[in-house]
Amino acid sequence: MVQLSFPMPDDGRSGGRSAYVTVAEAAEELRCHERTIRRAIDRGALRAGRVRGANAARGSWRIRREDLDAWLYAEPPE
């Protein structure tokens, strides 16, 4: 199995913060439950990418900070 690279740019704009966050980190930052974040991902309201573990393990989600901000500050549906 070949491990693909997962670029984590450090261009100085993030202020020392990672460009990607986990579901738990996103929930902690927004002061909400992890289930809220997972539901938004399942609905397609919040973009996220799945990072698989070795041997097709379950893996986990990674969320770009830009996508988290876009979801958080999106206009509510009327």
LOMARVO-783318 format. One line per 8 residues: number of its first residue (from 1); their letters; for each residue x negated, y, z negated of N, C-alpha, C. Coordinates in Angstrom, 3 decimals. Example, Ala and Ser with C-alpha at 12.3 -4.5 7.8 and 13.67 -1.06 7.14 Angstrom:
# residues 2
1> as> -13.190/-5.690/-7.800/-12.300/-4.500/-7.800/-13.200/-3.300/-7.800; -12.850/-2.250/-7.080/-13.670/-1.060/-7.140/-12.900/0.030/-7.870 $
***
This chain:
# residues 78
1> mvqlsfpm> -0.848/-1.167/0.000/0.000/0.000/0.000/-0.898/1.235/0.000; -0.520/2.226/0.764/-1.283/3.463/0.861/-0.552/4.553/0.095; -1.276/5.267/-0.739/-0.700/6.378/-1.491/-0.737/7.626/-0.621; 0.411/8.228/-0.384/0.479/9.458/0.388/0.180/10.643/-0.518; -0.401/11.672/0.067/-0.703/12.858/-0.728/0.578/13.645/-0.998; 0.621/14.277/-2.134/1.754/15.109/-2.541/1.193/16.483/-2.843; 1.149/17.363/-1.840/0.468/18.645/-2.020/1.102/19.485/-3.119; 0.271/20.004/-3.988/0.717/20.872/-5.065/-0.065/22.172/-4.946 $
9> pddgrsgg> 0.389/23.073/-4.072/-0.381/24.295/-3.830/-0.486/25.153/-5.079; -1.652/25.703/-5.276/-1.879/26.620/-6.385/-2.361/27.928/-5.779; -1.404/28.720/-5.327/-1.747/29.962/-4.648/-1.740/31.165/-5.585; -1.560/30.914/-6.867/-1.585/32.005/-7.830/-0.249/32.692/-8.030; 0.730/32.419/-7.185/2.029/33.078/-7.294/2.890/32.489/-8.390; 2.621/31.273/-8.806/3.485/30.607/-9.772/3.189/31.003/-11.213; 2.161/31.792/-11.436/1.837/32.230/-12.782/1.421/31.091/-13.693; 0.745/30.083/-13.131/0.301/28.952/-13.929/1.329/27.840/-14.018 $
17> rsayvtva> 2.509/28.052/-13.458/3.550/27.036/-13.494/3.431/26.143/-12.268; 3.837/24.904/-12.406/3.809/23.959/-11.304/4.847/24.346/-10.265; 4.580/24.033/-8.995/5.520/24.332/-7.918/6.730/23.395/-7.968; 6.565/22.235/-8.613/7.633/21.247/-8.716/7.924/20.959/-10.179; 9.195/20.697/-10.495/9.571/20.332/-11.860/10.378/19.042/-11.837; 10.368/18.342/-12.952/11.188/17.139/-13.104/12.585/17.556/-13.537; 13.501/16.601/-13.557/14.866/16.862/-14.015/14.826/17.348/-15.467; 14.027/16.698/-16.293/13.940/17.075/-17.709/13.394/18.488/-17.874 $
25> eaaeelrc> 12.369/18.839/-17.101/11.796/20.176/-17.186/12.788/21.235/-16.724; 13.520/20.944/-15.647/14.523/21.884/-15.145/15.620/22.094/-16.184; 16.089/21.014/-16.792/17.135/21.121/-17.807/16.658/21.915/-19.016; 15.426/21.693/-19.414/14.877/22.426/-20.561/14.773/23.916/-20.255; 14.300/24.255/-19.065/14.167/25.663/-18.690/15.519/26.356/-18.619; 16.539/25.650/-18.114/17.864/26.249/-17.942/18.743/26.079/-19.172; 18.213/25.356/-20.166/18.955/25.082/-21.400/20.295/24.425/-21.119; 20.219/23.351/-20.346/21.401/22.553/-20.049/21.026/21.078/-20.194 $
33> hertirra> 21.984/20.215/-20.021/21.741/18.776/-20.137/21.159/18.242/-18.835; 20.330/17.228/-18.936/19.748/16.608/-17.743/20.842/16.102/-16.810; 21.950/15.657/-17.364/23.054/15.150/-16.549/23.586/16.237/-15.607; 23.584/17.487/-16.065/24.036/18.605/-15.222/23.156/18.727/-13.982; 21.858/18.612/-14.174/20.920/18.699/-13.059/21.112/17.515/-12.121; 21.237/16.315/-12.671/21.427/15.116/-11.839/22.726/15.176/-11.044; 23.784/15.690/-11.636/25.058/15.827/-10.918/24.933/16.811/-9.763; 24.210/17.903/-9.984/24.009/18.884/-8.910/23.218/18.257/-7.761 $
41> idrgalra> 22.240/17.424/-8.087/21.471/16.727/-7.052/22.377/15.757/-6.301; 23.173/14.978/-7.030/24.078/14.000/-6.405/25.107/14.668/-5.506; 25.597/15.854/-5.894/26.576/16.591/-5.085/25.957/17.217/-3.853; 24.630/17.345/-3.863/23.954/18.003/-2.760/23.838/19.504/-2.960; 24.216/19.992/-4.132/24.138/21.415/-4.423/22.710/21.841/-4.747; 21.916/20.916/-5.275/20.538/21.190/-5.649/19.625/20.257/-4.876; 18.728/20.837/-4.091/17.786/20.024/-3.308/16.716/19.452/-4.212; 16.398/18.177/-3.983/15.359/17.506/-4.760/14.796/16.368/-3.920 $
49> grvrgana> 13.584/15.975/-4.234/12.945/14.864/-3.536/12.652/13.742/-4.510; 12.786/12.532/-4.040/12.549/11.360/-4.878/11.102/10.921/-4.733; 10.418/10.734/-5.847/9.053/10.233/-5.863/9.136/8.806/-6.380; 8.807/7.865/-5.503/8.906/6.447/-5.866/7.669/5.982/-6.608; 7.880/5.067/-7.529/6.770/4.477/-8.261/6.190/3.295/-7.502; 5.210/2.655/-8.080/4.580/1.487/-7.465/5.557/0.326/-7.428; 5.409/-0.524/-6.419/6.242/-1.720/-6.254/7.724/-1.383/-6.176; 8.057/-0.282/-5.511/9.443/0.155/-5.309/10.163/0.394/-6.622 $
57> argswrir> 9.422/0.866/-7.629/10.049/1.202/-8.903/11.040/2.340/-8.693; 11.893/2.535/-9.635/12.982/3.497/-9.539/12.502/4.885/-9.153; 11.419/5.325/-9.715/10.901/6.647/-9.372/11.657/7.747/-10.087; 11.363/8.978/-9.711/12.017/10.110/-10.346/12.145/11.254/-9.356; 12.913/12.259/-9.721/13.162/13.399/-8.865/12.171/14.511/-9.142; 11.838/15.256/-8.106/11.047/16.476/-8.227/11.816/17.587/-7.524; 11.856/18.738/-8.160/12.632/19.875/-7.669/11.678/21.044/-7.465; 11.733/21.645/-6.300/10.929/22.849/-6.075/11.547/23.999/-6.856 $
65> redldawl> 10.712/24.843/-7.401/11.215/25.981/-8.182/12.093/26.904/-7.321; 11.751/27.055/-6.054/12.552/27.898/-5.161/13.970/27.344/-5.030; 14.082/26.008/-4.936/15.399/25.384/-4.818/16.183/25.494/-6.122; 15.493/25.393/-7.244/16.145/25.539/-8.541/16.686/26.956/-8.708; 15.894/27.957/-8.323/16.347/29.343/-8.394/17.519/29.592/-7.452; 17.461/29.042/-6.247/18.549/29.224/-5.282/19.847/28.629/-5.817; 19.758/27.465/-6.448/20.953/26.825/-7.020/21.473/27.626/-8.212; 20.566/28.088/-9.052/20.964/28.796/-10.255/21.648/30.124/-9.930 $
73> yaeppe> 21.140/30.832/-8.926/21.663/32.156/-8.602/22.604/32.172/-7.401; 23.090/31.002/-6.996/24.015/30.920/-5.857/25.367/31.528/-6.233; 26.033/32.077/-5.250/27.358/32.625/-5.452/28.339/31.479/-5.704; 29.204/31.607/-6.716/30.171/30.539/-6.970/31.222/30.475/-5.868; 31.732/29.273/-5.555/32.758/29.152/-4.515/34.050/29.811/-4.979; 34.782/30.367/-4.023/36.039/31.042/-4.375/37.203/30.111/-4.294 $
***
